[in-house]
């Protein structure tokens, strides 16, 4: 039972990244999936969440209009498309299923 994130990296301000989270070992299609992030010296915060069918989403105010969460239940994968990235988006991004966290992927926004 695990979720594994990928897709992080270094990007310039204004750039884009797409994070992926591959799930295995549980009935992915039944569960709400979420992305969180944690910047140095700060608490982990919710970035975005998506319902089991993908029809409902919600976002932190700080990323609304820039980030898009989506899922492919056939592939047991959830995505986070991040556009117009800002230095303050720099953090470790974590995928979360109920009761389960990934290891995180680093996103650094810097010129």
N, C-alpha and C positions, 0 to 999 in steps of 0.2 A: 504494500500500500504506500504510494508515494506520489508527489508532484515534483516535477523538475523544471526549473525555469531556464530559459536561454534567451539570447538576443541583446544582452546588455553591451555596453561599450562606451567609448569616448566619442562625443559629438559636439560640434560647435553650436553656440546659441543660434536658435532659429532652425536647427536641423530636426531630423526625425529618426526615430527608432521604433522597431516593432519587437515587443517581447512575446515569447511563447511560453506556455506552461503545459507540459505533457503529463497527463494523469494516468495512473494505472492501479489496479488492485481493488477498485471500488466502482460502484455504479455511478459513474461520472454524470450521466444524463439526468440523474435525480436531484442533483445538488446545486445550490447557489455557489458560485465561484467568485473569488475576490482577488484584487491586487492591493497590496499594502506597500508602503515604503518607509524607510527609516534613514534619516540623515544623521551625520555625526552629532552627538550631543542632544539629540531630539528623540521624542517618543515615536514609536511606530504609529503610522496613521493610515486610515483607509483611503485609497485612491479611487477605486471603482469596484462595482459589484454587478453581477449579471445573474438573472434568474435561470432556472433550470432549462427553460426552452429558448432563452435568449431574447424573449419579448420585453423583458423589463430590465432596465439598467439604472444605476445611479452613480453619481460622481461627486468627489470633493469639489467645493467651490473653486479651489485653486487650479483645477485642471479642466473644468467645464469648457467645452468649445475647442479644446486642444487635444484631449485624449479620447480614444474610443475603445471600449471593451467589447469583445465579441467572443463567440465560441463556436466550435464545430463538434457536435456530439458524436458524429461518426468517427472522428479522429481522437476523441477524448482530450481535446486541447482547447485552452482558452488563450486569448490574445489581448495584448494591450498596444494599440497603435498610438504612438506619442508624437505629436507634431508641434511645431513652434516651441521647441524646448528652450527652457531658461536655466540659467545657472542654479536657481533655487530648486530645480527638479533633481539635482544631484542627490543620489541616495542609493541604498540597496533596496531593490524591489523584490517583494516576496509574493508568491502565489499562495492562496489559502483555499482549502476545502474545509468543510466543518470538521474541526478537531485535527487538522493536518496542515503543516507548513512546509514549504519548500526551503531550499538552502539559500536562496536569494541570488540575484544577479546585479552586479554593480552598473549603475548608469552615472556617467560623469559628463556634465555639460560645461564646457570650458573652451575658450579661444586660445 
